[in-house]
């Protein structure tokens, strides 16, 4: 919704909206919000709503310094699960200090700046997401268990697949919020599901990811279930991936994509901590179809980047991230590393169109690997000049501490 303040106020009145949720994220991508009433939304749109950053992960703990949420009307979306009378709308916000200066821990703004930097060079990135999650049963008190909702396997159908109706409700809810899923199915683990989305500009793709995770958790809870996006919910079962389809073009010319992929492959060791930020992330990497080596292939789903060769596909699929990552930071770092590859006319290494898991040690010695532990990932990011050029020191320090 692209409109003036007066037009937005009219929209609030016409839609009988009584609560406006101003949404932002901490530096780990966890959504936060404050609700304001219609009488306060004009002030929010003109001068922002002040909040105390104390207690929000990764935000500077300055007790004497408020920060201000500045909602963006074009991000407005009604929450379909709320009542039709006294409706609720959600808006994403920029975060600034009172004097209008930028707030360094606003990761959404970090992504905005990365997009603008690429645009100056005529480069446009788009991202499509494929996110996996488990559905677990809850106990008599509504607390989550580790009992899967079903025992179905990859792409099974009902009655084995008991998540079918839940996924349907999620997809229909997202459509009502202006988000377009392209497909959904049961994944390989018991109770594991996946929903895929069309590619979009980086900011919308990140906003939609935050919305998607919130919607899944809400709809699951309404069905007496718990949605788990953690990297390795069940030992011995597939982990949850957050696969990203990366596209890049310069003035409509897609020939820059190979150099962008080369840049991502060159720098991904440095920024893995921002794609895989918890201990369990490193229990998933290298297991099943989650990649271990820094490589690419035309078709192998077990490699870090897969570049489909079928007609009409012009993207590279990154397969190492998990859904505990902050999509704003992830997409910003993919843009910066892709730009690095394009600026330096980097050439892709040879495709590894074979199974690295069964390759002999001599072949594997020619490939770098992703960090094996969270400490290795932290050390790589903390010592990287590339990361220092992309992110504020406060965010690097928090992730690497």
N, C-alpha and C positions, 0 to 999 in steps of 0.2 A: 504494500500500500504506500504509494508515493504521493504525499499530500501535504498541504499547509497545516499549521497548528489549528486554525479555525475549522478546516475540513475534518481533521482528526477529532476535534471536540464534537462535531456534528455526528460523526460515526459512532462515538461513544454513546451519545444520546439515542440515536436511531436503533442501535443494537441492544439497548437496555443493559449496558455494561456497568457493573457496580464495583468491580475490582480489577485493577490493572497491576499485573505482576511485572516488576522491573527485574530482569534476569541478567546475571553476570556469572563469571566463573572464577574460581581460585586458580592458582598457577598450575594445578594438576588437572584442570578441566572439570572439576566438580561444580555442578550448577548451584548457585545461590540466588535468593531473590528477596525482595521486599514488596509488599502489596500497598498500593496507594488507592485512595478513593477518587472518583471522578473530579471532585472539587480541587484536588491537588495535582492533577495531571498537567494542567497548563504551566504551573510552576516547574514541574519536572522537565517539560519540553523546552522551557525558556532558560532556566538557570540551573537545572539539575536537582537531584535529591541527595542530601548529604547522609553518609553512613560512616560508622566507625570501623576502620579496618582491623582493629584489634580482634584477634581470635580467628581470622581468616588465613588459612594456610598459605604461606609464601608472601603475604602482604607485609610491607614494612610495619612494624609494631610501634607506631608513633602516636602515643596517646593524645598528643595535642594537635593532630592534623587529621581533619575529616577528609574523606574523598567523596566525589560527587558522581552519581549515576546520571547519564544523559541518554534517555531512551531514543531509539530510532523508529519512527512510526512505520517505515516500510517493512519492518520485521514483525508487525503485529499479526498474531494468530489467536483465534478463539480456541479455548480449551474445550473440546467436544464433550468430555466426560463431566463437565460442570453443568448445573441446571440452566435451562433456557431463560428462566427469569432471574434477573440479577447475574448476568453472564460474566465470565472471567476471560480477560485477554492477556496475552503474554507479549512483552517487547524485550528484545536484546538491547543492551546498553553499552555505550562507551564509558570509560572511567577516567575522570580528570581530577586534578586538584582545584581548589576554589578559584584560583587565578586563571584557570583555563589551560594550564600546562598539563602535558600528558603524564599519566600515572604509569610508571615503568613496569609494574606487575600486571598490566592489562594485556593479557596474551592475545585477545581479539585484535587489539590495536597493533600488536607486533605482526600479526598476519596481514592486516591492512597495509602496513608499510612495505612488507615483502611484495605484495601484489602491485603496489605503486612502483616499486623499484623495477620490477619486471616490465611493467607497462611503459616506463621511460625508454626501454630498449626494444619496444614493439613486441614483447613476448607475452603471450597469454597462456596461463596454465588452467587446466580444469581437473577436477578430482571426482571419481566415483567410488563409493564405499560398499564393502561387503562385510557385514559384521555378524559374528557368531555369538550365541549366548545359550546357556542352559536354563531349563525350567525345572525347578525343584518343588516338591510338595512342602507344605507347611504343617506344623503340628497343631494340636487342639487349641493352642493359645495364639496361633497365627505366626509363630516364630519359624524362620526358615530351617529346613533340614537339608541333608545331602542325599535325599531319596529322589531319584529322577522321576519326572512326570510320566515317562514311558520307557520302554526298552527297545524302541525302534532304532533302525540304522539309517544309513545314507539314502536319502530320497525315498524312504518307505512311505506308504500311504496308510490311511485309516483302515481298520481300527488299530493297527500297530502304532501309527503316528497319532498320538493324542494331542499334539500341539497344533493341529491343523486349524481348529476354530480360533485358537488364541492368535495365531499368526494372521488369520483373516481379519480379526477384530483390530489388530495392530495396524495392518495395511490400510483398512478403511478409515481408521482414525487419522493416520498420517495424511491420507489424501484430503481429508476435510481441513487439514492444517496447511495445505499447499505443498506437501512433500510427496514425491512420486516414487514409490517402490516399483521395481521392474520384475522381480520374482522373489519367491520365498520357498523354502523347503526344509525338510528334516535333515540335519547333519549326521555325521558318523557316530557321535557319542550318544548314549542313552539320555533322552530328554534334551538333546542339543538341536538348535535351530539356527537358520541363517536367513537374513533378508538383505537383498541387494538394491542399490539405488542408481538412478541415472546420474551421469556426470553433470557437474555444475561448477560455477565459478568458486574459487577457494573459500570465500567468506560464507556463501550460502551452504556449501558442502559441510563446513565446520559447524555452522549454526544448526543445520539439519541433523548432524550427528548427535549434538547435545540434546536436541529435541527428541530424536529417535530413542536414545537410551532412556530418557525420562518417560516417554510414552510406553515403551516395553515394560518398564518396571511398574507403571501405573496399571496397565491392562492386566499384567500378570497378577498383581495384588487383588484386582477386582475379581479374578477367577480363582482366588485362594492359592496362588502359586507365588514362588519367589524367582525372579529373573537374575541370573548370575552371569556377569560379563568378565569375571576374573580370568587370568591367563590359563590357570590349571585348576579348575574346580574339583576334579576327581583324579586321583592317582591312577595311572594305568589306562586312562581314557584320553581322547584327543583334547587339546587345549582350545581356547577361544582365540581366534585370530581376528584382526581388523585389516582386511586386505584393501589396498587402495589402488584404483586404476588411475594412472598418471598420464595426462596428455599435455603436449606443449606445441605451440605453433608461433611463427612470426608472420604477422600480417596474412594469416590464412595458409602459410606454407608450413607443412608438418615435418619438413626435413630436418628440423632442429631437434626432434625427439631423441634420436640416437645419442647426440652429444649431451642432452639433458640426463639421459639414463647413465651415461658414462660418469657424469659429475656426481650423481646420486651414489653410484657404486664406489666412487673414489672417497666420498666423505661419510658414508653411512656408519662406518665403524665409530667415527667421532660422535655421532649424535644418536647412537642406539639407546642411550639412557632415556632419551625423550620419547622413544617409541616403545620401550620396554622398561618401565620404571620401578618394578617391584621384584622381590626375591623369586616369586613364582613364575615371573616372566622367563627366567632362565632355566626353569624346569620344562617349559614348553619349547623353547628354541632348540632345534636339532632333533626333536622328537616327532614322529609321524610325518606329516607334510610340512611342518614348520622348518624353515631353512636354517642351516648352520653356516654354510660357506657364502662368501661374497661372489656371486656368480649370476649369470642369466641364461635363459633357455628360451627356445621357441615354443615349448609346450610342456616342459616338466613342471608339475605343480609343487615339487619339493625344493625348488631353487628359489633364491632370494627374489629375483625378478623374472616374471614370465611375460614374453612378448608374443601374443597370439598372431598367427600368420594367416588366419582365415580372412576372407574378403570383408572389407568394411571395418576392420578393427585397426585403430590407430592409437593404441595406448600400451603402456607397460604396467603390469600388475605387481606391486610391491607386497610381499607376503610375510614379512617379519613382524609388523606392529601388532599390538594387542589393544583391546578396548579400554585398558586403564590409562592409555596415553591421552594427552591433551590435544585434540585435533587442530587447534589453532597453532600450537607450537610445531606439531608434526608437519602441517602443510607449509608453514613458513620455512622450515628447514628443508623441505623438499624443493621449494621454490629457490631458495638460496643455493643449494647444491646443484640443482638443475641449471641455474644461471651460470654457476662456476664452470660447468661443463660446456655450455654454449659459448661463453666468452673466450674460453681457451681452445675452442674447436676440438674438443676431446673426442677420440675415437673409441668405440666400444671394444672391449676385449672379445676374443672369440667366444661364440655361444658354446655353452657346455650342454650339448644335446645328448646327454647320457645320464645315467643314474649315479650321482656322486656317492650315494650311500654304499654302493657295491664297488666303487672304483678302487684301484690299488693305491698304496701309499705314495708311490712316485708321482701319480697324477694329482693326488690331493695336495701334495707339497707345493704345487703351483698356484694354489688358491688361498687367499686370506680368509679368515673366518670371523664371524661376528663375535663380540665379547662373550666369553663363556660364563662369566659371573657378573653380578650387579656391581661388584667392586671394580672389576676390570672395565666395565662400561663407564662408571663414574670417573675413573682415572683418565680414560680416553677423552671424555668431554672436558674435564677440568684442565687438561693440558693442551687443548686444541685451540690454535689461533683462529681457525675457521669458526668455531663455536663462539669465541669471544667477539668476532666481527658480526655475529648474527643476533646475539641475545644479550640482555642486560646482565651485569655481573651478579645482581641479587638472585636472579632466576637460576643461573648456572650454579651458584653457591648452594642454593637450596636443594637442587636436584643431586648435587655431588657430595653433599655433606653426609 
